[in-house]
């Protein structure tokens, strides 16, 4: 009887995780199930919206230093899973398909660049500490940009002019150095 109740409870919990819209997206990313340019584009758009919300709240003075760092840690974990799934999409990064969702990627990188600018302006000397969780995204960003480049998409059409400098300031040196070869700017090293 006890075993039966435990099994029933586990089944209910599993059903909730599967059905819950947020967890559904995270589960899909975790298992690298992005298999189309449409899914990749939607994933970029989701990240862009989250980054924009973070940036707007910070600009409005609604987020303390400790809250920002905590939110950046949470976002960094999710973005890591999302980029891993996008980068693992073998049918997305071809010469005939990558350009179809490069605009969505451009919006994500542009919004991320603006978030760094806003955080530096609002948090001042504390900004490096606040932004440090983003260093976990370094290898994922670099791989993502490399995949676009290998697919024939010019990186200057994806990342903004201030991208390399901003990334080098928050510890994403691999991406900054890589991107600087294509879009100019100093990597800071």
N, C-alpha and C positions, 0 to 999 in steps of 0.2 A: 504493500500500500504506500509506504513512504517512498520507495523507489519510483512508483508510478507517479506520485505527486511531483517528485523532483524532475522526472522526465517531462511531465506536462509543463512545468514552470520553465524549463529550458527551451522547450518548443515555442512557448509564448514569447520569451525573450528574443529568441532567434527571429521570430516573425516580426517583432518590433524593429529590430536592427535592420532587417531586410526592407521593411516597408517605410521606415522613417526617411523622408526625402533627403535630409542632410547626410545621414549615415549611408544612404544609398550611393550618393555621389562619392563619399570618401571611400567606401568599399570598392567601388568601381576603379577609383584611382589606385588604391592600394594594390589591386591585383593586375594593374596595367591593362585594363580592358578597353582603352581607347583605341578604336580600330578604324576610325574614319576622320576625314577632315572636318566634318560637321561636329563631331564630338570634341575634337581638339579646339575648334573655334569656340564652342560653348564653354569649354573649360577656361580658356583665356578670358572670355567675357566675365565669367564668374569671379576670377581673380581680380580683374580690373575693377569690378563693382566693389569688392571687399576693400581693395587698396584705396579707392576713392572715398569710401565711407570713413576709413581710418584717417585719411588725410584731412577731410573736411572737419571731423571731430577735433583733431589736433589743432587745426587752424583756428577753430572757434574757441579754443581754450578749455575744452571739456575733458581733456585727458591729462592726468598727472604723469610725471616721469615714471613712477612705478607701474601705473596702469598701462602706459604705452609699451613699456618693455614686456609686460605680461602678454599684451595683445599681439605684439610683434613675434613673441615666441610661439604663440598659438598659430598665428598666420604662417609663420615660417614652416612649421610642421606640416600644415595642410598644403602649402605651396610646393614643398619638397615632394609630397606624394603626387600632386597634380603634374608637376614637371617630369617626374619619373615616368608617369603613364604616357604623357604626350611624347616624350623622347623615345619611348618604347613602341610607338606606333609606326610599324614598318611601311605601311601604305601611305602615310601622311607626307613623308619627306622625300618626294620624288620631283623631278623637274616639271612634271605636269600637274602636281597637286599642291605643293607647298605654298605657292603664291596665292592660292584660294583662301587661305586663312592667315596670311602674313599680316594683314591689317589688324586682325584681332590681337596678334602677338605685339604689334607696334603699340596698340593702345595700352596693353599691360605694362610694357617696358616704359612707356611714357609716363604712365600714372605712378609707377614705382619710382622713377626719377624725380617726379614732383613730390612724392612722399618724403624722399630724402631731403630735398630742399626745404620743405615745410618743417620737418623735424629739426633740421639744423637751425632754422630761424627761431623756432619756438623754444627749443630746449638748450640752445647755445652750447656751452662747454660740456653739458651732460649728454648731448646728442650721440657721441660715439658709443657710450655705454647703452643708451636706449636702443640704438640701431644694431648693436652687436649680434643679436640673434639672426640677422639676415646673412651673416657669413656662411651659414649652413646651406644657403642657396647657390653658393659660388660655382661649384662644379656642375650643377644642374643648369644654371644660366649659360655657362660656357658651352656645354654640350648642345643645348637648344639652339644657340646662335650658330654653332658649327654645323648643325644639321640643316639649318636654313641656308647657310653659305654653300654647303655641298650640293644643295638642291637648286642652286642658281639664283637665290634671292639675295639681293644686295643688302648688307647689314645696315648701310646708311639709310635704307628705307624702313628700318625697324626700330633702331635705337636713336634717341635724340642726341644733339651735339654735346650736351653736358653729361652724358651717360657715363663715359669712362672716368672722368674726374670724380663724379659723385660716388661711383662704385668703389674706387680706390680708397676713398675716405672712410668707407664703412667696412673695409676688410674683404671685399670681393675682388681680390687682386688677380685671380686667374681670368675672370671674365673681363676685367678692366684691361689687362694686358692683351688679351685676345682681340677684343673689340677695337682697341686703339690702332691695330694694324689695318683695319678696314674703314673706320670712321674718323680717324684722327683723334687728337687730344692726347694729353699726357696721362700716363697711368699712375703717375705719382711716385715712380721708383727710379 
